[in-house]
């Protein structure tokens, strides 16, 4: 009960953490056959790091 009151009072939740955990679990499933753990860790950083990386052929046009 105290946790519910604290959530309403402070207007915070663990939704962002749960979303990140879900993204990591999905990435692990996608990277099931990677040959080493470094490739998996790199993929998690790419997907969860918040940076957008475009391929040269697909880069958005400059404004």
Wavefront OBJ file of the C-alpha trace (Angstrom):
o trace
v 0.000 0.000 0.000
v 2.846 2.405 0.821
v 4.374 1.833 -2.630
v 1.129 2.836 -4.339
v 0.830 5.996 -2.257
v 4.476 6.897 -2.959
v 3.970 6.383 -6.697
v 0.929 8.661 -6.771
v 2.540 11.252 -4.506
v 5.873 11.480 -6.357
v 4.468 10.654 -9.823
v 7.235 8.175 -10.657
v 7.158 4.594 -11.842
v 9.494 1.887 -13.029
v 8.041 1.894 -16.561
v 11.269 3.165 -18.145
v 13.323 0.462 -16.434
v 10.852 -2.230 -17.506
v 10.934 -0.963 -21.099
v 14.737 -1.093 -21.125
v 14.707 -4.621 -19.674
v 12.267 -5.707 -22.366
v 14.458 -4.196 -25.091
v 17.524 -6.013 -23.724
v 15.665 -9.341 -23.571
v 14.503 -8.902 -27.160
v 18.055 -8.087 -28.245
v 19.361 -11.219 -26.519
v 16.790 -13.304 -28.407
v 17.796 -11.653 -31.690
v 21.501 -12.232 -30.998
v 21.120 -15.885 -29.979
v 23.777 -17.187 -32.405
v 26.397 -14.485 -31.901
v 29.827 -16.052 -31.582
v 30.995 -14.091 -28.561
v 29.608 -11.985 -25.762
v 31.294 -8.786 -26.983
v 29.030 -8.712 -30.042
v 25.958 -9.104 -27.841
v 27.068 -6.298 -25.539
v 27.755 -4.042 -28.524
v 24.265 -4.747 -29.890
v 22.677 -3.897 -26.543
v 24.592 -0.611 -26.400
v 23.485 0.235 -29.940
v 19.818 -0.520 -29.272
v 19.581 1.022 -25.783
v 22.070 3.866 -26.047
v 19.639 6.386 -27.493
v 21.798 7.270 -30.500
v 20.415 7.039 -34.006
v 22.894 5.633 -36.497
v 22.004 5.782 -40.180
v 23.505 3.806 -43.000
v 25.145 6.104 -45.582
v 22.555 5.197 -48.240
v 19.638 5.812 -45.865
v 20.678 8.984 -44.111
v 17.961 11.615 -43.849
v 18.333 14.565 -46.149
v 19.820 17.740 -44.656
v 17.318 20.503 -44.022
l 1 2 3 4 5 6 7 8 9 10 11 12 13 14 15 16 17 18 19 20 21 22 23 24 25 26 27 28 29 30 31 32 33 34 35 36 37 38 39 40 41 42 43 44 45 46 47 48 49 50 51 52 53 54 55 56 57 58 59 60 61 62 63
